[in-house]
């Protein structure tokens, strides 16, 4: 069972600086989390999730808050139409979340899309460590 939800549209800067400009679903997070593949094939985003029903309704059904968020992320991972193959926001996975109100959840998510038009910014690329050359004479061990 998936739970119907959507992202809250936010402005790029604060409302008093943007004056009703463009809005997107969230923003890329430039964090240094201990996640395998972060910066290479996974990127962190921060977004607010709006539930269609109240959280109390799902809790009364016997679901925990974690299960509600997982099912909501499963709904967001679905392709938007039958013909499209890829999810709209990339493949999302929840790292952690915070319940703000009865219908609003702030979440830190991991996505597979580095540069999505639905989020502000761009995922930063991690730099790999220096590659040791295998050519030539071996170096002395000190």
Backbone as CSV, one residue per row, in Angstrom:
resi,resn,N_x,N_y,N_z,CA_x,CA_y,CA_z,C_x,C_y,C_z
1,UNK,0.837,-1.185,0.000,0.000,0.000,0.000,0.882,1.249,0.000
2,UNK,0.615,2.110,-0.930,1.350,3.373,-0.992,0.488,4.480,-0.409
3,UNK,1.142,5.486,0.109,0.434,6.617,0.705,0.605,7.812,-0.227
4,UNK,-0.521,8.394,-0.613,-0.505,9.552,-1.514,0.135,10.742,-0.808
5,UNK,1.104,11.355,-1.483,1.775,12.522,-0.927,2.443,13.288,-2.061
6,UNK,2.980,14.445,-1.745,3.694,15.261,-2.731,4.719,16.120,-1.996
7,UNK,5.602,16.743,-2.766,6.587,17.641,-2.179,5.996,19.040,-2.046
8,UNK,6.387,19.751,-0.992,6.000,21.150,-0.844,6.908,21.982,-1.737
9,UNK,6.327,22.890,-2.507,7.118,23.743,-3.385,7.712,24.878,-2.569
10,UNK,9.031,25.073,-2.698,9.732,26.114,-1.952,10.442,27.045,-2.928
11,UNK,10.642,28.283,-2.484,11.361,29.257,-3.302,12.854,29.062,-3.122
12,UNK,13.625,29.626,-4.043,15.073,29.427,-4.002,15.692,30.070,-2.762
13,UNK,15.302,31.292,-2.468,15.783,31.986,-1.287,14.624,32.141,-0.327
14,UNK,14.732,33.043,0.595,13.652,33.268,1.533,12.533,34.038,0.844
15,UNK,11.302,33.942,1.333,10.181,34.602,0.651,10.340,36.109,0.512
16,UNK,10.977,36.776,1.465,11.102,38.229,1.356,12.161,38.632,0.342
17,UNK,13.019,37.702,-0.089,14.046,38.030,-1.078,13.602,37.638,-2.485
18,UNK,12.713,36.682,-2.602,12.357,36.139,-3.906,11.137,36.818,-4.505
19,UNK,10.241,37.338,-3.685,9.033,38.026,-4.126,8.224,37.215,-5.133
20,UNK,7.844,36.008,-4.757,6.947,35.200,-5.583,7.581,34.670,-6.854
21,UNK,8.835,34.295,-6.814,9.507,33.753,-7.988,9.186,32.291,-8.212
22,UNK,10.060,31.607,-8.919,9.873,30.184,-9.206,9.906,29.362,-7.921
23,UNK,9.226,28.225,-7.972,9.217,27.310,-6.833,9.562,25.919,-7.331
24,UNK,10.309,25.182,-6.512,10.683,23.810,-6.831,10.428,22.916,-5.626
25,UNK,10.603,21.617,-5.811,10.215,20.631,-4.792,11.159,20.566,-3.598
26,UNK,12.375,21.023,-3.701,13.324,20.952,-2.597,14.664,21.479,-3.059
27,UNK,15.735,21.148,-2.308,17.070,21.607,-2.710,18.105,20.537,-2.423
28,UNK,19.166,20.569,-3.216,20.268,19.632,-3.001,21.019,20.036,-1.747
29,UNK,21.486,19.047,-1.025,22.194,19.268,0.229,23.673,18.996,-0.002
30,UNK,24.514,19.938,0.370,25.962,19.758,0.198,26.547,19.241,1.508
31,UNK,26.163,18.049,1.869,26.583,17.470,3.129,27.671,16.431,2.898
32,UNK,28.360,16.087,3.951,29.414,15.085,3.868,28.996,13.901,4.747
33,UNK,27.999,13.172,4.279,27.450,12.057,5.044,28.237,10.780,4.774
34,UNK,28.315,9.892,5.744,29.021,8.618,5.513,28.124,7.612,4.779
35,UNK,27.869,7.882,3.499,27.034,7.018,2.674,27.877,6.537,1.509
36,UNK,27.855,5.239,1.276,28.630,4.682,0.174,28.035,5.165,-1.152
37,UNK,28.866,5.782,-1.984,28.432,6.262,-3.286,27.959,7.702,-3.288
38,UNK,27.975,8.387,-2.148,27.523,9.770,-2.104,28.496,10.654,-2.870
39,UNK,27.985,11.371,-3.844,28.812,12.234,-4.670,29.264,11.565,-5.957
40,UNK,29.037,10.262,-6.098,29.391,9.538,-7.314,28.127,9.085,-8.049
41,UNK,27.263,8.372,-7.366,26.018,7.933,-7.989,24.800,8.188,-7.091
42,UNK,24.991,8.845,-5.947,23.902,9.220,-5.047,24.137,10.646,-4.566
43,UNK,23.037,11.395,-4.408,23.132,12.771,-3.940,22.042,13.032,-2.913
44,UNK,22.326,13.902,-1.952,21.401,14.197,-0.860,20.533,15.392,-1.219
45,UNK,19.256,15.306,-0.880,18.339,16.424,-1.040,17.573,16.617,0.261
46,UNK,17.056,17.815,0.450,16.238,18.145,1.607,14.915,18.675,1.074
47,UNK,13.813,18.125,1.559,12.496,18.529,1.064,11.447,18.327,2.142
48,UNK,10.324,19.032,1.979,9.167,18.848,2.853,8.137,18.016,2.105
49,UNK,7.615,16.995,2.765,6.612,16.113,2.173,5.256,16.476,2.767
50,UNK,4.272,16.658,1.881,2.908,16.972,2.304,2.050,15.728,2.100
51,UNK,1.438,15.232,3.171,0.550,14.070,3.092,-0.842,14.515,2.659
52,UNK,-1.547,13.661,1.904,-2.912,13.976,1.505,-3.883,13.835,2.679
53,UNK,-3.653,12.858,3.533,-4.478,12.649,4.725,-3.640,13.029,5.956
54,UNK,-4.275,13.074,7.111,-3.541,13.420,8.326,-2.727,12.227,8.807
55,UNK,-1.661,12.520,9.516,-0.792,11.478,10.053,-1.516,10.642,11.110
56,UNK,-2.436,11.268,11.853,-3.189,10.545,12.884,-4.030,9.418,12.288
57,UNK,-4.527,9.617,11.071,-5.326,8.581,10.419,-4.480,7.335,10.169
58,UNK,-3.244,7.536,9.705,-2.364,6.395,9.427,-1.875,5.735,10.720
59,UNK,-1.652,6.538,11.750,-1.242,5.974,13.033,-2.375,5.160,13.662
60,UNK,-3.619,5.591,13.435,-4.763,4.847,13.945,-4.925,3.515,13.216
61,UNK,-4.437,3.436,11.981,-4.498,2.186,11.216,-3.451,1.188,11.708
62,UNK,-2.553,1.615,12.581,-1.541,0.717,13.131,-0.170,0.876,12.509
63,UNK,0.016,1.882,11.651,1.316,2.131,11.037,2.167,3.001,11.945
64,UNK,3.465,2.831,11.887,4.369,3.720,12.604,4.725,4.891,11.692
65,UNK,5.366,5.904,12.258,5.773,7.063,11.449,6.771,6.655,10.370
66,UNK,7.677,5.729,10.695,8.660,5.267,9.711,7.988,4.580,8.528
67,UNK,6.983,3.755,8.819,6.261,3.062,7.747,5.492,4.041,6.872
68,UNK,4.932,5.087,7.482,4.217,6.105,6.705,5.175,6.792,5.744
69,UNK,6.349,7.165,6.225,7.324,7.847,5.370,7.836,6.909,4.277
70,UNK,8.098,5.641,4.607,8.560,4.675,3.600,7.525,4.485,2.502
71,UNK,6.262,4.394,2.862,5.207,4.209,1.867,4.994,5.464,1.040
72,UNK,5.205,6.610,1.638,5.110,7.862,0.894,6.257,7.960,-0.118
73,UNK,7.465,7.588,0.289,8.614,7.601,-0.626,8.397,6.577,-1.744
74,UNK,7.767,5.455,-1.445,7.442,4.473,-2.477,6.477,5.068,-3.509
75,UNK,5.537,5.903,-3.045,4.626,6.580,-3.972,5.387,7.583,-4.843
76,UNK,6.340,8.304,-4.258,7.117,9.283,-5.026,8.071,8.606,-6.003
77,UNK,8.449,7.353,-5.758,9.343,6.617,-6.655,8.629,6.037,-7.871
78,UNK,7.307,6.063,-7.885,6.567,5.538,-9.029,6.757,6.453,-10.236
79,UNK,6.874,5.889,-11.462,6.894,6.735,-12.657,5.567,7.486,-12.781
80,UNK,5.585,8.716,-13.309,4.354,9.510,-13.351,3.285,8.953,-14.289
81,UNK,3.676,8.287,-15.379,2.699,7.717,-16.311,3.084,6.280,-16.623
82,UNK,2.216,5.578,-17.334,2.513,4.197,-17.705,3.651,4.126,-18.712
83,UNK,3.749,5.121,-19.578,4.750,5.084,-20.649,6.152,5.455,-20.167
84,UNK,6.227,6.294,-19.147,7.550,6.692,-18.664,8.158,5.562,-17.846
85,UNK,9.441,5.416,-17.964,10.125,4.332,-17.273,10.826,4.790,-16.000
86,UNK,11.261,6.051,-15.997,12.026,6.557,-14.863,11.129,7.328,-13.901
87,UNK,11.417,7.250,-12.609,10.674,8.080,-11.654,10.966,9.563,-11.888
88,UNK,10.029,10.388,-11.513,10.126,11.833,-11.757,11.310,12.467,-11.031
89,UNK,11.576,12.038,-9.806,12.629,12.639,-8.982,13.856,11.750,-8.849
90,UNK,13.969,10.705,-9.640,15.031,9.721,-9.459,14.584,8.721,-8.402
91,UNK,15.398,7.743,-8.139,15.064,6.757,-7.114,15.389,7.352,-5.750
92,UNK,14.358,7.542,-4.948,14.509,8.184,-3.643,14.624,7.150,-2.536
93,UNK,15.384,7.515,-1.514,15.512,6.701,-0.308,15.606,7.666,0.869
94,UNK,14.863,7.409,1.926,14.834,8.317,3.078,15.993,8.020,4.019
95,UNK,16.716,9.070,4.415,17.768,8.913,5.431,17.193,9.152,6.809
96,UNK,16.605,10.326,7.015,15.941,10.619,8.273,14.846,11.640,8.018
97,UNK,13.955,11.763,8.966,12.816,12.669,8.804,12.440,13.267,10.135
98,UNK,11.632,14.332,10.067,11.134,15.008,11.258,9.695,15.418,10.977
99,UNK,8.773,15.043,11.841,7.371,15.398,11.660,7.185,16.837,12.134
100,UNK,6.762,17.722,11.221,6.566,19.127,11.555,5.148,19.394,12.037
101,UNK,4.160,19.003,11.224,2.756,19.153,11.604,2.054,17.839,11.297
102,UNK,0.729,17.853,11.378,-0.036,16.630,11.164,-0.008,16.167,9.703
103,UNK,0.259,17.086,8.774,0.299,16.726,7.352,1.640,17.020,6.708
104,UNK,2.618,17.519,7.449,3.883,17.968,6.870,5.060,17.272,7.540
105,UNK,5.960,16.721,6.702,7.139,16.003,7.191,8.363,16.573,6.493
106,UNK,9.362,16.945,7.266,10.637,17.389,6.707,11.544,16.175,6.602
107,UNK,12.129,15.956,5.405,12.900,14.734,5.201,14.214,15.011,4.494
108,UNK,15.221,14.229,4.840,16.487,14.205,4.124,16.483,12.931,3.293
109,UNK,16.576,13.083,1.983,16.454,11.964,1.066,17.719,11.802,0.247
110,UNK,17.915,10.596,-0.271,19.011,10.303,-1.195,18.386,10.020,-2.549
111,UNK,18.912,10.635,-3.606,18.399,10.429,-4.951,19.515,9.977,-5.884
112,UNK,19.123,9.421,-7.027,20.095,8.983,-8.027,20.283,10.020,-9.123
113,UNK,19.552,11.133,-9.077,19.658,12.190,-10.084,20.579,13.292,-9.560
114,UNK,21.631,13.601,-10.313,22.565,14.639,-9.876,22.041,16.036,-10.162
115,UNK,21.397,16.212,-11.307,20.944,17.538,-11.711,19.498,17.435,-12.168
116,UNK,18.573,17.556,-11.249,17.158,17.465,-11.562,16.563,18.858,-11.626
117,UNK,15.665,19.066,-12.581,15.025,20.374,-12.704,13.993,20.602,-11.606
118,UNK,13.676,19.574,-10.839,12.677,19.697,-9.788,13.258,20.187,-8.470
119,UNK,14.587,20.275,-8.347,15.223,20.702,-7.105,16.155,21.868,-7.379
120,UNK,16.307,22.748,-6.378,17.225,23.870,-6.488,18.653,23.374,-6.341
121,UNK,19.558,23.897,-7.152,20.970,23.560,-7.054,21.338,22.354,-7.881
122,UNK,22.464,21.780,-7.518,22.994,20.623,-8.223,23.790,19.794,-7.229
123,UNK,23.767,18.490,-7.385,24.514,17.619,-6.497,26.006,17.773,-6.722
124,UNK,26.762,17.906,-5.637,28.201,18.102,-5.764,28.900,16.773,-5.975
125,UNK,29.901,16.773,-6.832,30.668,15.584,-7.165,31.793,15.438,-6.151
126,UNK,31.980,14.246,-5.618,33.096,13.987,-4.711,34.337,13.701,-5.533
127,UNK,35.458,14.149,-5.016,36.706,13.919,-5.723,37.340,12.636,-5.229
128,UNK,37.690,11.750,-6.139,38.330,10.510,-5.689,39.739,10.783,-5.178
129,UNK,40.257,9.866,-4.386,41.619,9.996,-3.887,42.640,9.857,-4.996
130,UNK,43.874,10.212,-4.711,44.932,10.152,-5.715,45.172,8.706,-6.121
131,UNK,45.198,8.458,-7.402,45.420,7.115,-7.900,46.923,6.866,-7.962
132,UNK,47.355,5.762,-7.402,48.767,5.420,-7.373,49.141,4.802,-8.710
133,UNK,50.200,5.304,-9.297,50.646,4.799,-10.585,51.339,3.454,-10.400
134,UNK,51.091,2.526,-11.297,51.690,1.191,-11.231,52.835,1.048,-12.233
135,UNK,53.182,2.118,-12.906,54.231,2.036,-13.921,55.577,2.431,-13.338
136,UNK,56.608,1.948,-13.945,57.957,2.345,-13.544,58.494,1.505,-12.422
137,UNK,59.623,1.965,-11.928,60.323,1.269,-10.865,59.582,1.426,-9.556
138,UNK,59.465,0.369,-8.732,58.763,0.487,-7.448,59.534,1.401,-6.502
139,UNK,58.798,2.121,-5.696,59.401,3.040,-4.725,59.847,2.269,-3.507
140,UNK,60.849,2.842,-2.831,61.333,2.244,-1.596,60.312,2.475,-0.493
141,UNK,60.202,1.484,0.365,59.320,1.641,1.516,60.121,2.291,2.631
142,UNK,59.582,3.291,3.241,60.303,4.024,4.300,59.869,3.605,5.646
